């Protein structure tokens, strides 16, 4: 149960955020069109919720391996070169996420003014910008999780293949 929650954490958060920002926008439309009244905080909060939705969605996409990859260049290369390039690409992506985690962490916790507040909500901007280091940390952890799973499955498959080969030789 807990493993299922952890595996789908971003999915649950994205669902909540999607319902929240679409409900707020719907309320704003109804308020404007029917009651001729504008809700001052609605656009700003919907934008912040949408940004959080996108960052959590990026982490979810890593978890389910839904990011687009260009791999047509591997078609004519030997398997060992392809494997090397794929490992280098994964390591580059991991380093990118770690670097951006560092930059975002440094910005939010060291460089950001403690007294900046959002215009209409009055929430400290530090809380809103907190999604950046959190998202890059989640993306890094999900990236490691996915690649360890691939590595483990490949190892198990290779082990099973070796056992099958040995069993055939013995018969």
Secondary structure, DSSP 8 states (H G I E B T S, - for coil): -HHHHHHTHHHHHHHHHHHHHHHHHHHHHHHHHTT----TTHHHHHHHHHHHHHHHHHHHHHHTT-S----GGGTTS-HHHHHHHHHHHHHHHHHHHHHHHHHHHHIIIIIS-TT-B-TTT--BHHHHHHHHHHHHHHHHHHHHHHHHHHHHHHHHHHHHHHHHHHHHHH-
